[in-house]
Amino acid sequence: MKLNSVIPVRPRSLISAACLVATALSFVACKHGISPDVAATVNGRPITYAEVNALLARQVPKAQLKQGDDETKALKLEMLRTLIDAEIMLQKAEKEGLLASDSDVDTKFNELKAPYTKEEFARQLSAQHLTETELRAQLRRDLSINKLLNKEIRSHISITDADIADFYKANRANFNLVEPQIHLAQILVTPTPDPNVHNLKNDKAQNDEQARTKIEMLENRLKQGEDFGTLAQSYSEDPEFGSNGGDMGAIPQSSLDKANPDLRRVILSMTPGQISNVIHTPEGYRILKVISKEPAGQRELNDPRVQETIRMQLFNKKDQLLRAAFYENARAEAKVVNYYAQSILASRDGK
């Protein structure tokens, strides 16, 4: 288990590391009367270089980072943007009285801790340079933001029968299966972190040992009845399907002919609704779920499965659109000052 999206504590060592670019940073900080430790402010609340560096360290192996390298600077800007967005949403949740309660945090914390012994849980936190206090801070933030999005976005989405009928009419051919189809979802955990992966927890295994531990944790939580799609969104390292709850859609059965033999054998043997054990492939560790298996032929609108498929597609598209607009509007309303971006521009001219 690792939970990388936590807003970290400000350790002195990371603050010192940030000061390696002291000339440009000092110029910007002094100009604005802000401490050189501050990378940005959101409505006056600071985000420090320590926080940026801590998040970066959890996302990218240290060996791949070079101090002063343009790629590293770009990654830091990306990490800072993530922290800025999180702070904007957290402040909006706070303003609307939607902050998660202590009991909410305790419940989620205990759920995460349940699959491990006390010693194992401590090792997991230590491996990610996290404390229980930091983990609880992350959980409070994530739960609060989720409450905000439920109130402002999801509760306003309504998919009508007419919407479903219109979609079916425009896409009827897509429901004519020329060969058997298998609707799959997957959770993928890889031993090498991919910068293109952005799950809800900003959680990536850094090596094979962490990948095995993480996938075993997810397998245990699935066995305890947790939702597959929610866990996939939160933890999967699949850059293509993770954000969609691991849903890979329906694939022709013939497409499995070129798949990994172990994967093909497992998939063909599974029944709808079944979740696999952990499968080790060259790409990493997977857990698969067979959502449905469909024979060839035309699917009609009166099929409840067709209606549910369309409803979910329309809901997810609307959710993504409204969420993107909500974030953009929130950014526009917030007063954000990005001192790190300013320092990079200042160093361009040797200032």
N, C-alpha and C positions, 0 to 999 in steps of 0.2 A: 504494500500500500504506500502510495506517496501522493501528497496533495500539494502540488506546486504553486497553486494560485494564491496561496496565503500572502497577505500583505506583511512582509517580514519586519522583525524588530531591527533596530538600527545598530548593528555591531560595529565597534570601532575599527576593526580590521578592514571591513568593506568600505567604510568612510575614507580610510587612508588610501585604499586602492583607487577610489574615485578621484582623489586629489592628484593623481599622476598627470592629469590634464589641467593642472592648477592655474596655469597662466591665463588660458581662455576663460576658464570658469570664474576665476577671481575677478576678471574684467567685468563679466556679466553680473556677477553677484554684487560687486561693489557699486556698479552702476545703478542697481535697483535696490540697494540696501538690504539684500537677502543673504543669509548664510551661504557660504560656498558648498555646504553639504546638501543644499536643496536643489533637486533636479527640475521640479515643477511645483506649481501650486494650483489647487482647484478651489475656487472661492475662498482663497486665503489659507487653505489647509495644505501643508507641505507634503510632498513626496520626495524622499531623499535618494541620493545615489546609492546608499546602502541597500535600499529596497529594490532599486533597479538591478544592481549587481547580484543580489540574492536570487531574484527571479531568473535572471540570465543564467546563473550557475546551475539552477535546477533544470533549465531548458536545454542547455548546450554543454557538452563535456568541456572541462577546462582546457584540455589539450588542443581543442579546436579554436580557442580564442587567442587572439594576439592583441596586446595592449596597443591602442592607437590605430589598429587596422581598420580600414573603411568598412569592411563587412561587420566587424565587431561593433563599430559605432552604429551601423544600421540596425543591428540586432538590439542594441540598447534602446534605440529610438522606438522599436517595436514593443519592447518590454515596457517602456515608459508609457506608451499609448495604452497598453493593456491596463496598467495601474491607474492611469488617468480615467479611463472609461469606468473602471470598477468604482473609483472614488466618486465620480459623478452620479452613478446609479445608487450607490450607498447613501449619498447625501439626499437624493430624491426620496429614497425609501424612508430615511429618517424624518424628512420634512412631512411626509404623509402618514407618519405614525405606524410604519410597517416594519420596523426593526424586529428581527427575530427575538423571542424571549429567551431567558436563561433555560427554561424547560425545553424549548425547541432545540436549542444548541446541545443540551445534555442528551436528549433523545438521539439526535443524529450522531453525536460523539460516541455514545455507547454502541450504536449500530456498527460504526466503523471499527470499534475496538473489539467487538464480540468474537470475530473469527480467530483472534490471537490470544496467546498467553500474555501475561504482563510483560515478560522479558522480550517476547517477540515484538510486541507493540512498541516497546521502548527502542528496540533495534531499528524498527522501521522509521520511527521518528528521527533517530540519530542519523541514519543513512541519508536522510533528506535535509539534515541540519534544521530540523523543526523541533519546537517545544510544544507541549500540550497547550500552552497559552496561545501560541501562534496558530495552532490547528483550530482551536475554538474561535479565534478571531476570523479565520477563513470561513468556518462554518456559519458564523453569525452573518458575515457579509453575503455569502452565497444564498443562504435561506432568505435573507432580507430582500435581495435582488429578485429572487424567484417570486416572492410575495408581490413585489412591485409589478413584475411582468404579468403575473396572473391577473392583477387588478386592472392594469392599464392596457393590456394587449389581449390575452387569451379570453377574458370574460366578455370581450366585445366582438368576438368572431362568431358568426352564425352562418352555417352552411345549410341552405334550404333544399327541399326535395327538387325544386325547380333548377337550382344550381347543378345538382347531381344529374338530372335528366339532360340539361343542356350540354354538360361535359360528355356524357355518354353519347349523345347524338353526334357531337363533333369528333369523337374518338372511338366510334363503334368498332372500327377495324382493329383497333388495338386489343379488343376483347375477343377476337377470333384467334384461337390458338391453333397454329398449324401443326404443332407437336406438343407433347407433354411439357408442362412448365413446373418449375420448382421455385417457390417464393422463399428467399433466404434472408437471414440477418446474421451478422457476425460481430464479435468483439475481437479485436486484434491488438496484441501487445508485442512490441518489437524490442530487441536488445540494443538497437542503435537509435537514438532520438532523431526524429525528423522535424526540422524547423517549420515544415508546412502543416504539421499536425497542431490543431488548436481545439482540444477537447475542453469541456466546461471547467474541469479542475486544473487545466494547464499541467497535466500529469503525464510524464513520460519516463519509462524505464531507461536507465543509463547503461545497463549491461545485462548479460544473460541472467545473472543471479537475480537482479531486481525484476527482470521480466517474468521469471518463473514465479517469484514470490507474489508479484502483482496479479498474474493470471490465476493463481491458486486462491488469492483473496477474493477475486471476482467470482470464481467458481463456487466458493463457499457461500457468498452472498446470494447467488442465484439459487442455490439449493435451499436457502432460508426463505425463498419466495420473493426476493426483490425483483423489480421490473427489469427485463432485459434491455429495453430501449433506453431507459433512464441511465442504467449503468454504462451502456455503450456511449451515450452522449457525454457522460461525465469522465470516462476513463479510456475509451477505445483510442488506439493510435492509428486508426485507419483514416488517411487523409481524404478519401473519397466518400465513405459512407458513415463515418463516425458521428458527424453532426446530425445525421438523419436517424439517429437511434440504431445505427448499424444496419438499417434496412437496405438490402442490395437489390430489391425489386424481384420480379419474376424472371427467371432465366430459362432458356430452352434446355431441356435435358441433354441434348446433344453437345451443348457447350462444355459439359463435364468430361467429354472424351479426352480433352487436352489438359485437364486439371491434374493436380497432384493425385497420384493413385490412392493415397490414404484418404484424402479429402473426398474423392469421388465415392469410394467404398462407404464411408461414413454417411454421406449425404443420401445416397440411394437406399441405405438401410434404415434411415430415420422416418418417423411418422410425423404428420402435422402436429405442431405444438411442442414437439420434443426438442430438448436442448442437449447438445453433445457434451462429452467430457472434453478436457483440454486436448487439443491436437497440435503437435509440434511439426511445423513445416519450415522450409528454408527461410521464409520471410519472418518467422517468429511463432508466437503461440496464439491459437485461435480457439474460440468457443462459438459454435454455430447453433442457430435456431432455425428449424424448418417451420415457416409460418403456414404454408399450404403446398399441396401438390395437386396440379390440375391436369386432367386429361385433355387431349386435343378437342377442338370444337368451339363454336360460338357461345359466348357468355351473354346472357340477356340482362336487361336492366333490372328485372324483378328478382334477380339472384342477390340475396343479402350480402354475399361476399363482394360482389361487384359494387354495390352501393357503399359498403364500408371502405373499400379500397379508394373509391372516388372521393368519399367524404374526407378521408385522411389526407389524400393528396391535396385537395383544395384547402383544407385547414392548415397544413404545413406551409403551403405557398403563401397564404395570407399571413400566417404567423411570422414567417421570415421577412415579408415585406413590411409589415407594421412594426416589427422589432427594429429593422434597419432604420425606418423613419423615426421611430421613437428615440433611438440612440443619437441620430443626427440632430434632432430637435433639442435633446438634452445637452449635447455638446455646444450647440449655438447659444443656449440659455446660460450655460456656466461660464464663469470667468476663469479661463485657464491661461496660465503663463508657463511656457515651456522653456526653462532656462538652459536645458541641455541642448535643445535645437538652436537656441540663440548662440550658445558657445561654439557650436560647430560652424555656424555662419560667420561668427566673429573671427575664428581661426583661419577662415578662407582668405581674409585680407591681411593676415598677420597681426591682427589687433590684440 
